[in-house]
Amino acid sequence: MYFLNNSNKMFFTFILFFSTLISISSNSWFGCWIGLEINLLSFIPLISSPLNLLTSEASLKYFLTQSIASINFLFMILLKMITLKNYMMDNFIMISINSSMLMKMGSAPFHFWFPNIIEGLSWMNNFILMTWQKITPMILLSYYFNKNFLFLIIILNILIGAIGGLNQTSLRKLMAFSSINNLGWMIYAIMISENLWIFYFSMYSFLISIMCFLFFNLNMFFINQLFINNMTPLIKMNLLINFFSLGGLPPFLGFIPKWIMINFLMMNNFYILTFLFIMTSLIIIFFYTRIIYSCFMFNYFKMKWLKINLKNNFLWKMNFFSLVSISGMILSTFLFY
């Protein structure tokens, strides 16, 4: 990993992982808040770099947004302690606590900081921000939530995630909007059961890790780099398989958690929500297909100085991950009948 040669990074990564465990195993709101603060203060040294102005800006923005969410969360838990039982007040506090958690994970309509910060980070930091940093707010959200409010948030997430990604040329922003869309699915998963959320989240993390690993090794940040650089057909094929798997196209691995979710929605008669989930997934598959189409079809002159030298070890790993993505077809026959 990128932090193995740096003792500071290793130290802060260790604290980052443990702060999440402090938060989710705490038996009081105050303990959860302390865990969130440690998490914030350990992630900022990981993302900030004195050599890059974009990362410095991103770390400052991240600090400000997370601080606002933390202050709101702390204020609301103190307000809950001192106020008497009142239906209106309880609802207001519940929605405010939910909102601060949603802001922490970069969910719509509090998502404005998320694509901007992702744009300034490296692929490895992006991977942490899109996966690990969502665990604590998600778990805390599941303890105390307003159902109707969360349904509205789910609809906003899936719509903004799908529509926001249509006009992007940056791969990082594209992954950010894809993450916002998947957040809608994950919030619904955690409303059903924690086990389903763990399943969906682990699948999503696996697929995001492949994409981040691939783009990190190819050193790509924009869509045009995918067809300007001379990639081998094998790398293009790996891109195709993993993009479609992330989009949730039926034969691939990414479809299985979405299939389970759609089954739950249909059993509970949420037909409009099911329709929205499926339609937004189609929009996401459309903009993934657009990237793949450009990558496969655009024919540039071969430039000798733009040759990508990849280690065999990297290609072997990519082939293995793609094989796992395709194996969704085999797994689905075991899971459903």
RAQUIBEL-V327155 format. One record per run of one state. SS is the DSSP state (hx for helix, st for strand, lp for the rest). FROM is the first residue (numbers start at 1). TO is the last residue. If there is no record, write none. Layout:
BEGIN
((SS,FROM,TO) (SS,FROM,TO))
END
This chain:
BEGIN
((lp,1,6) (hx,7,25) (lp,26,28) (hx,29,47) (lp,48,52) (hx,53,82) (lp,83,86) (hx,87,105) (lp,106,111) (hx,112,119) (lp,120,122) (hx,123,130) (lp,131,131) (hx,132,143) (lp,144,146) (hx,147,167) (lp,168,169) (st,170,170) (hx,171,192) (lp,193,193) (hx,194,218) (lp,219,221) (st,222,222) (hx,223,228) (lp,229,229) (st,230,230) (lp,231,232) (hx,233,247) (lp,248,253) (hx,254,267) (lp,268,270) (hx,271,297) (lp,298,303) (hx,304,306) (st,307,307) (lp,308,311) (hx,312,326) (lp,327,327) (hx,328,335) (lp,336,337))
END
